[in-house]
Structures are given as C-alpha cells and as structure tokens.
Amino acid sequence: MNRLYEQIMAHAASGPGTPALIEGNGPVSYGQLARLAEEQGAVLADAGVSGPDAVAIVAHKCSETIAAVLECLRQRRPFLLLSPLLPVSSRAATAAEAGCTGILHPADRRVELLQPDAGPVIPADVRFMLTTSGSTGRPKIVFLGLQETDNFAGWAAAAFTLRPATTVLSLAPLNFDLSLLDVWTTLACGGCVVLVPPAKAVDGSYVLAQVLEHKVEIIQGVPMFLQLLADAAAASRERADNPGSSSGHPYVRHVIFTGDEALPRTVDGMRHAFPEATIHNVYGCTETNDSLMYSLPPSRAVPERLPVGSPVAGAEVCLLDAEGREISGPGEGELLVHTPFMAAGYSDPQLTARKFVQHPRRHGITAFRSGDLFRRDSSGYLFLLGRTDHQVKVRGVAANTAEIERVIGLHQAVAAAAVMTEADPIGGSRLLAVVERSAGSTLSVLDLRTHCATHLPRTSIPAVIRITDTALPLTITGKINRQQTQREYFPLTSQHPRAPQQGVLTP
C-alpha cells in the first residue's frame, strides 16, 4: 500500500458523500469511487488476473479509469496507462513491452489477456508506468516508484495549497504525467477534480464554463489550451454589459503553464481572466516531473519573457556543454536534473543507463539527462531554448527551431507557429514555417519576414513561410504536431491537401 492510496481511501471513509470527480454525467463521490474500484477488482478477478502481474489500463477519461488505478494500487499491482487513441495493435505491443499480462478496459469492464514474452524487470516499488509523449521518437515506458509519487503529491499539495474541497481542472489525458497533480494529488488532499473530455479541451468556451460553474481554484495546462481559455474569457468580457471590466474570476488561485513556451500575451490573457491568481511557469518531464518553477504573483508585472525560474524544493540541476562538462555561471547547455520525484528508469535498461547518470557534483545521486537546451542568465534564472536535437545548422550557423517559433509567436497577429526543417545539400538544413494567423488578421508573409529580420539572425529566418487561417494540428496534449504539420503543408509532392491563405515567399 502507499500513502497516496491510503489518503484517498481515508477521504472515502470519512466523507463518502463528498464530491471527488465531476464528469459528464455529474458528480462522483468518494464513496462511489471506492465502490467503482471494488467493481474493477472483480473484473480483474473474473478474468483470472491474479498475483502481482502488471496490467495495462486503457485510460479513457472517466471515473472507471480512476477507479481501476485505485484498485491496482490496493492490489500492489504495477499498471501501464495507455492512451485510448493508440491503435489496437500498438496497445498490445506496448503492453507486452511493459510485461503486462492483460489490458483492462475499465469503461467496458473487460480484460484482454496477453501472453507477453519475457518482460522487463519492474522494480518492486513501481506502480505507475507512464509513456513519454514521443515528441522525439517512439514513446518510452517510464517506471515511477511509490515513494516518488508520494513525494510529488506532498510537494504539489504544499506548493499550490491544495486542501479538502479544493476544485482542480483536469485538462490533460489521464495517461500523462500532468494528472499526478490534477487528479492524484487533488484526490489525496480530499479535493474535487473537474474532468474535461479530451475533445472539449480545445473548446475554450466550454472550459471557461466549467471553471465558472464549479468555481475551479487551480488550472494547469499547456500554453495552447490556456490561450484558448484566455480568448474565451476575453470574448465573454466583450459580451458583458461592462466590457471594460477586468474583475475576472477571483476564486482561481493558481494558473500553471507547463509543457511549452508561455508567451507574454497568453500570460496577460490569463492575468486578465483570473486577476487574483498566481501564475506559475513550470518545467518538467515525465522522467523527473516538475523540476523548475517561476511564480508570478498578481502584483508583479509580466516580463518580456517568462523564465522557468529556479529548481523546486529538493531538486538539483546543472548545465552541461557539448563535451558533457558542467557550465558554471551564465551560459547555454543541456539540463541535467535530479528531483525527489524522479522515475526509477525505463523498461529498456540500456536506455536507462544512457539517460540516468551520476550527478557530477553529488556522489551517489542519480540525475536525468533531459535532452533540453537551457540558458542561464546572470540572475541564475533558467530559460528553455528547446531540444538539443532542435539545433540545426543553416549555412554553417547554428539555429534552434524552438527559438524561431518563439520569436515568430511574439508577433501580435500570430496565433500559432510551427518551424520544421528539410535537408538542403548546400546549407545543411532549410527552415520551413507554417503560421496560423489570428482571427480577422491581415498578416502577410512580408509582415512576418520584417518581424523576423528585426529579431533573428538572417540564417534563422525560414526560407519558406506559409500562412493559414486554419488551426494547426495538435497532439492530444495540446502541443503543435509538427510532423503532421509538415506532412500537410510540405509534402514530398508539389501539391498539398490544405492550401495556404497566403502565398509562398522563397528567397
């Protein structure tokens, strides 16, 4: 058993009628959640799943999935949370890679039995198994230990002042690490989780209505989702009798940006929507969870660029140069990080050995090579520049596609931007950009080139810019899907299925 499970069950015993979840069919109480967990246990038993064998859970965003996780925690059973969007064949392959003997479909109350080959050795204290987003290749299976999940819940509860009856918005899928705060820490504290269906997370008006109806206190999300929410709040103010009012919604106490660059206009939009909230810019990855944080109280002005700040309590970070040497003071390098919430490794032991390494200054401490490039300024604040593999050479000069996207996104008429590369036999790489312009904007390619020329080196200006009024494709976590964007706008043939609204300008 672990503290997370025991705390949730204690709330079910002391306040069985207290709302634990809000989903489409209405509230689910702590008592109901406990009974649903018993039902999921019966499903596993009827299927013949016994002993400590690992199972995979198809993580549809519903109370049954959360109940299934609780039951696995009770049974001391490791479980792999699978995206419901995975193709059936991929589900089975991923579950087998994690050593699972079955795939539980909580909403359907059924189990697919598997006969996997010899699976990985799962450490004894591991329960949660998550997959990375796969932004840099095939998703990896990450092992999270009980102590580490308990450590995270304790830290998050204190950092964001969670308490009984705190209402928290859940925008992320249940199989992603953001749910460790949105769902599991909230339930351990006796709070209430408002489950936003994945299809509704891109509907800012729907999300705003949920925030208002349920008096949400904590909102966490990637900047794309929070921009949609800010836009809906601004539109709501314009329709009000007093459109100049900026009173906002004072019961929102914390707004947490995570997973991508938080642009000033998005931060400003959330500040106007929720003027009493402290805004946090958080960096973390599945392997380490929240690692760095910068907090902006309501009284402080929004800086031109939001840092990800400093290490959270108990975290140790350093920057490494290209040769793996530590950088002291200001500079740029790969982030090496240790947190009290760090994963035990991957299902692949060779990958674990490459990514989880000895901390250069702390003997006996394991740290994670993030693969993320950071800049540290003279004040000690850290700024995310992008992935180390986003570094490309254009005509022999280094460029970073994430930084180019950030600069393009600073233009007030830009809603979103994606920068990709293609091979260039002369220049090494050729930069391509697709830009979604804001509604009603007359933004042109020339406008963007002028903007880029003001803020970027010449070699970092995209060779081809395409402008569209159609929303760029997103991943299930709300990040821009660059691979799909490149397929749609820059296919191998000269014809592409989604015609741009502006012409192409190639130098």
C-alpha positions in Angstrom: 0.0 0.0 0.0 1.1 3.6 -0.3 0.3 6.9 1.2 -1.4 8.3 -1.9 -3.9 5.4 -1.9 -4.4 5.5 1.9 -5.2 9.2 1.8 -7.8 8.8 -0.9 -9.4 5.9 0.9 -9.4 7.8 4.2 -11.5 10.5 2.5 -13.9 7.9 1.2 -14.3 6.6 4.7 -14.7 9.9 6.4 -16.7 11.7 3.8 -18.3 9.2 1.4 -20.7 11.7 0.1 -18.1 14.4 -0.7 -17.6 15.0 -4.5 -14.4 13.5 -5.8 -15.0 14.0 -9.5 -17.1 16.0 -11.9 -17.7 14.3 -15.2 -20.3 14.5 -18.0 -22.9 12.6 -16.0 -22.5 14.7 -12.9 -20.6 14.4 -9.7 -19.0 11.1 -8.4 -18.5 11.0 -4.6 -15.6 9.5 -2.8 -17.8 6.6 -1.6 -18.9 5.9 -5.2 -15.3 6.0 -6.4 -14.4 3.4 -3.8 -17.3 1.1 -4.9 -16.2 1.5 -8.5 -12.7 0.4 -7.5 -14.2 -2.7 -6.0 -16.0 -3.4 -9.2 -12.8 -3.1 -11.3 -11.2 -5.6 -8.9 -14.0 -8.0 -9.6 -13.4 -7.6 -13.4 -9.7 -8.4 -13.0 -10.5 -11.4 -10.8 -13.2 -12.8 -13.2 -10.6 -12.6 -16.0 -8.1 -14.6 -14.0 -5.7 -11.8 -13.4 -4.1 -12.6 -10.1 -0.9 -12.2 -8.2 1.4 -9.2 -8.7 1.3 -9.3 -12.6 1.3 -5.9 -14.3 -1.7 -4.8 -16.3 -2.3 -2.1 -18.9 -5.2 0.2 -18.5 -6.8 1.9 -21.4 -7.1 5.4 -19.9 -10.3 6.8 -21.2 -11.0 10.0 -19.2 -13.7 8.7 -16.9 -14.3 7.7 -13.3 -13.9 4.0 -14.2 -10.3 4.5 -15.2 -9.5 6.4 -12.0 -11.2 3.6 -10.0 -9.1 1.0 -11.9 -5.9 2.8 -10.9 -7.1 2.8 -7.2 -7.7 -0.9 -7.3 -4.3 -1.6 -8.8 -2.8 0.5 -6.0 -4.7 -1.6 -3.5 -3.5 -4.8 -5.0 0.1 -3.6 -5.2 -0.1 -4.2 -8.9 2.1 -2.3 -11.5 -0.1 -0.7 -14.2 0.6 0.9 -17.5 -1.6 3.8 -18.5 -2.3 3.6 -22.2 -3.7 6.3 -24.5 -7.1 5.3 -25.8 -6.0 6.8 -29.1 -3.4 4.2 -29.6 -4.2 1.7 -32.4 -5.2 -1.8 -31.1 -2.0 -3.4 -32.4 0.1 -0.7 -30.7 -1.7 -1.2 -27.4 -0.9 -4.8 -27.4 2.8 -4.3 -28.4 3.3 -1.5 -25.8 1.6 -3.5 -23.1 3.8 -6.6 -23.9 6.9 -4.4 -23.8 5.9 -3.4 -20.2 5.4 -7.0 -19.2 1.7 -6.7 -18.8 -0.4 -9.9 -18.8 -3.6 -8.2 -19.7 -5.2 -5.0 -21.0 -8.1 -3.7 -18.8 -10.8 -1.7 -20.4 -12.4 0.0 -17.3 -15.4 1.6 -19.0 -16.3 -1.7 -20.7 -15.4 -3.8 -17.7 -13.5 -6.3 -19.7 -9.9 -7.6 -19.9 -7.9 -8.8 -22.9 -5.5 -11.4 -21.7 -1.9 -11.3 -23.2 0.9 -13.8 -23.3 3.9 -11.5 -23.4 7.5 -12.6 -24.0 9.8 -12.1 -21.0 9.1 -8.6 -20.0 11.3 -6.1 -18.1 12.2 -6.4 -14.5 9.9 -4.0 -12.8 11.3 -2.6 -9.6 9.3 -3.8 -6.5 8.1 -0.3 -5.5 6.9 0.7 -9.0 3.1 1.1 -9.6 2.6 3.9 -12.2 4.0 3.2 -15.6 3.6 6.1 -18.0 4.7 6.7 -21.6 6.5 9.8 -22.8 4.8 12.0 -25.3 7.0 10.5 -28.1 7.9 14.0 -29.4 11.5 12.9 -30.2 10.7 9.3 -31.4 8.9 6.2 -30.2 7.3 6.7 -26.7 9.3 5.3 -23.9 7.8 3.4 -20.9 8.7 5.2 -17.6 8.7 3.5 -14.2 7.5 5.6 -11.2 8.1 4.4 -7.7 5.7 4.7 -4.8 8.0 6.9 -2.7 8.5 9.3 -5.6 4.8 9.6 -6.3 4.1 10.2 -2.6 7.0 12.8 -2.6 5.4 14.6 -5.6 1.9 14.7 -4.0 3.4 16.1 -0.8 5.3 18.8 -2.7 2.5 19.8 -5.0 -0.1 20.0 -2.2 2.2 22.5 -0.4 3.3 24.4 -3.5 -0.3 25.0 -4.7 -2.1 24.9 -1.3 -4.4 22.0 -2.1 -6.8 21.2 0.7 -10.2 19.4 1.2 -12.8 20.7 -1.2 -10.2 22.4 -3.5 -11.5 22.2 -7.1 -8.9 21.5 -9.7 -9.4 21.4 -13.5 -8.1 18.4 -15.4 -7.3 19.3 -19.0 -4.6 16.6 -19.7 -5.3 13.0 -20.6 -5.2 10.5 -17.7 -2.2 8.7 -19.1 0.0 11.8 -18.9 2.1 13.0 -16.0 0.1 16.2 -15.5 -2.6 14.0 -13.9 -0.3 13.4 -11.0 -1.2 16.9 -9.9 -4.6 17.4 -11.5 -6.1 14.1 -10.4 -4.0 12.1 -7.9 -2.7 14.9 -5.6 -6.1 16.5 -5.7 -7.8 13.3 -4.5 -5.2 12.7 -1.9 -6.0 16.1 -0.4 -9.7 15.5 -0.5 -10.4 17.9 -3.3 -12.6 17.6 -6.4 -11.4 17.0 -9.9 -13.3 18.5 -12.9 -12.6 16.1 -15.8 -12.6 17.9 -19.2 -13.1 15.4 -22.0 -10.1 15.5 -24.5 -12.4 16.6 -27.3 -13.6 19.5 -25.2 -10.1 20.7 -24.1 -9.8 22.7 -27.4 -13.1 24.4 -26.8 -12.2 27.5 -24.7 -15.8 28.5 -24.1 -16.7 25.0 -22.7 -13.6 25.0 -20.5 -14.4 28.5 -19.2 -18.0 27.4 -18.4 -16.6 24.5 -16.4 -14.3 26.9 -14.5 -17.2 29.2 -13.7 -19.8 26.6 -12.8 -17.5 24.6 -10.5 -15.5 27.5 -9.1 -12.2 26.0 -10.1 -9.3 27.1 -8.0 -6.3 25.5 -9.8 -5.8 25.4 -13.6 -2.9 23.6 -15.2 -2.3 23.3 -18.9 -0.1 23.7 -21.9 0.0 27.3 -23.3 -2.1 26.4 -26.4 -5.1 25.3 -24.2 -4.6 28.2 -21.8 -4.6 30.6 -24.8 -7.9 29.2 -25.9 -9.3 29.7 -22.4 -7.9 33.3 -22.3 -9.5 34.1 -25.6 -12.9 32.7 -24.4 -12.7 34.8 -21.3 -11.9 37.9 -23.3 -14.8 37.3 -25.6 -17.1 36.8 -22.6 -16.0 40.2 -21.2 -16.7 41.9 -24.5 -20.2 40.5 -24.5 -20.8 41.7 -20.9 -22.7 44.9 -20.1 -19.5 46.4 -19.0 -16.8 45.3 -21.5 -14.1 47.3 -19.8 -14.4 45.4 -16.6 -11.4 43.3 -15.7 -12.8 41.9 -12.4 -12.3 38.3 -13.7 -13.0 35.3 -11.6 -11.3 35.7 -8.1 -11.7 32.1 -6.9 -9.0 30.9 -9.4 -5.9 30.9 -7.1 -3.2 29.3 -9.3 -2.7 29.1 -13.1 0.1 26.7 -14.1 1.8 26.9 -17.5 3.7 23.7 -18.4 4.9 21.8 -21.4 5.8 24.6 -23.8 6.8 28.2 -24.1 4.4 30.6 -22.3 4.2 33.8 -24.5 3.5 37.1 -22.8 0.2 37.7 -24.5 -1.1 34.3 -23.2 0.1 35.1 -19.7 -1.5 38.6 -20.0 -4.8 36.9 -21.2 -4.8 34.6 -18.2 -4.0 37.5 -15.9 -7.0 39.5 -17.1 -9.2 36.4 -16.9 -8.1 35.5 -13.4 -6.6 38.6 -11.7 -6.3 37.1 -8.2 -4.3 34.1 -9.4 -0.6 33.5 -9.0 0.8 32.4 -12.4 3.4 29.7 -12.4 5.7 28.7 -15.3 6.8 25.1 -14.7 9.3 22.9 -16.4 9.4 19.1 -16.0 9.3 15.9 -18.0 7.8 12.5 -17.4 11.0 11.2 -16.1 11.5 13.9 -13.4 8.1 15.6 -13.0 8.1 19.2 -12.0 11.7 20.4 -11.8 11.9 24.2 -12.2 9.3 26.8 -11.5 8.9 30.6 -11.7 6.0 32.2 -9.9 4.4 35.5 -10.8 2.1 36.9 -8.1 -0.8 39.2 -9.1 1.1 42.3 -8.1 4.1 41.6 -10.4 4.2 42.8 -14.0 4.6 40.2 -16.7 8.2 40.1 -18.0 9.0 40.2 -21.7 10.0 36.5 -21.5 8.8 34.2 -18.7 11.7 32.2 -17.3 11.2 28.7 -15.9 12.9 30.1 -12.9 14.7 28.0 -10.3 14.8 24.4 -9.0 11.8 23.4 -6.9 12.4 22.2 -3.4 14.7 19.2 -3.3 15.7 19.5 -7.0 19.4 19.7 -8.2 20.2 21.0 -11.7 23.2 21.8 -13.7 24.0 22.6 -17.3 26.4 20.5 -19.5 28.3 21.7 -22.5 28.6 19.7 -25.8 31.5 17.7 -24.2 29.5 16.9 -21.1 31.3 19.3 -18.8 29.4 21.4 -16.2 28.8 25.1 -17.0 29.2 27.3 -14.0 27.5 30.7 -14.1 25.7 32.1 -17.1 25.7 30.1 -20.3 23.8 27.6 -22.5 23.8 23.8 -22.2 21.8 20.6 -21.7 19.9 20.4 -18.5 20.9 17.6 -16.1 18.3 17.3 -13.3 17.6 15.3 -10.1 14.3 15.6 -8.3 12.7 13.8 -5.3 10.0 12.7 -7.8 12.4 11.1 -10.3 11.5 7.9 -12.1 13.2 4.6 -11.5 14.1 4.4 -15.2 12.7 2.9 -18.3 11.5 -0.5 -19.4 14.6 -0.6 -21.6 17.7 -1.0 -19.2 20.1 0.2 -21.9 18.2 3.4 -22.3 18.0 3.8 -18.6 21.8 3.6 -18.4 22.3 6.3 -21.0 19.8 8.8 -19.6 20.0 8.3 -15.8 23.6 9.1 -14.9 25.8 10.0 -11.9 25.3 13.7 -10.9 28.7 15.4 -11.5 28.8 17.1 -8.1 26.7 14.9 -5.8 28.2 11.5 -5.2 25.6 8.7 -5.1 22.9 10.9 -6.6 21.4 9.9 -10.0 20.4 12.6 -12.4 18.5 12.7 -15.7 19.9 13.9 -19.0 16.9 15.8 -20.2 17.9 16.5 -23.8 16.6 20.0 -23.3 18.7 23.1 -24.0 18.6 25.9 -21.5 20.1 29.3 -21.0 21.1 30.6 -17.5 21.2 34.3 -17.1 23.3 36.4 -14.7 20.5 36.2 -12.1 20.5 32.4 -12.1 17.1 32.1 -13.8 16.8 29.4 -16.5 15.1 29.8 -19.9 14.2 26.8 -22.1 15.6 27.2 -25.6 14.3 23.9 -27.0 15.5 20.3 -27.5 19.2 19.8 -28.1 18.1 17.9 -31.3 16.2 21.1 -32.4 19.7 22.6 -33.0 20.3 22.6 -36.7 23.0 24.1 -39.0 21.9 26.6 -41.7 24.7 27.7 -43.9 27.1 26.6 -41.2 25.4 28.7 -38.5 23.6 27.1 -35.6 19.8 27.8 -35.3 17.2 26.4 -32.9 13.7 25.8 -34.3 12.0 26.3 -30.9 13.6 29.7 -30.5 12.5 30.7 -34.0 8.9 29.6 -33.2 9.0 31.7 -30.0 10.1 34.8 -31.9 7.5 34.4 -34.6 4.9 33.9 -31.9 5.8 37.3 -30.4 4.0 39.0 -33.4 0.6 40.1 -32.1 -1.2 38.7 -35.3 0.2 35.2 -34.8 -2.0 32.6 -33.1 0.5 29.7 -33.5 3.6 28.8 -35.4 5.5 25.6 -36.4 9.0 25.6 -37.7 10.4 22.5 -39.3 13.5 21.6 -41.4 14.3 19.7 -44.6 17.6 18.6 -45.9 19.5 21.1 -48.0 22.6 19.9 -49.9 24.1 23.3 -49.8 23.1 24.8 -46.5 22.8 21.6 -44.4 19.2 22.4 -43.4 16.4 24.5 -44.8 13.9 26.1 -42.4 10.2 25.9 -43.1 7.5 27.7 -41.2 3.7 27.4 -41.1 2.0 30.3 -39.3 -1.6 30.4 -38.1 -2.7 34.0 -38.0 -5.2 35.4 -35.5 -8.8 35.7 -36.5 -9.5 38.8 -38.5 -5.8 39.5 -39.1 -4.4 40.6 -42.4 -0.9 39.3 -41.6 1.2 38.7 -44.7 4.4 36.8 -45.4 6.2 40.2 -45.9 5.0 41.3 -42.4 6.5 38.2 -40.9 9.8 38.5 -42.8 10.1 42.1 -41.5 9.4 40.9 -37.9 11.9 38.0 -38.2 14.6 40.3 -39.7 14.2 42.5 -36.6 14.5 39.8 -34.1 16.5 36.9 -35.7 19.8 36.4 -37.4 19.5 36.1 -41.2 20.3 32.4 -41.2 17.4 31.8 -38.7 14.7 33.3 -40.9 12.7 30.5 -42.5 13.3 30.0 -46.2 9.6 29.3 -46.8 6.7 30.7 -44.8 3.2 29.6 -45.3 0.3 31.4 -43.6 -3.1 29.8 -42.8 -6.3 30.7 -41.2 -6.9 27.1 -40.2 -5.8 25.9 -36.8 -2.6 23.9 -36.8 -2.9 20.2 -35.9 -2.3 19.4 -32.3 -1.2 16.4 -30.3 -3.5 15.0 -27.7 -1.7 17.1 -25.0 -2.3 20.4 -26.9 1.1 20.9 -28.4 1.6 21.6 -32.1 2.0 18.4 -34.0 5.0 19.4 -36.2 5.2 16.1 -38.0 1.6 16.3 -39.2 2.0 19.9 -40.0 5.0 19.2 -42.2 3.1 16.4 -43.9 0.1 18.6 -44.7 1.9 21.8 -45.7 5.2 20.5 -47.1 4.5 17.1 -48.6 7.0 15.4 -51.0 4.9 16.4 -54.0 4.2 20.0 -55.1 0.5 19.5 -54.2 -0.6 19.7 -50.6 -4.1 19.0 -49.2 -4.5 22.2 -47.2 -4.0 25.3 -49.4 -2.4 28.2 -47.6 -4.3 31.5 -47.3 -1.1 33.4 -48.4 1.5 32.8 -51.0 4.9 31.4 -50.5 7.9 33.7 -50.5 11.3 32.0 -51.0 14.5 34.0 -51.0 
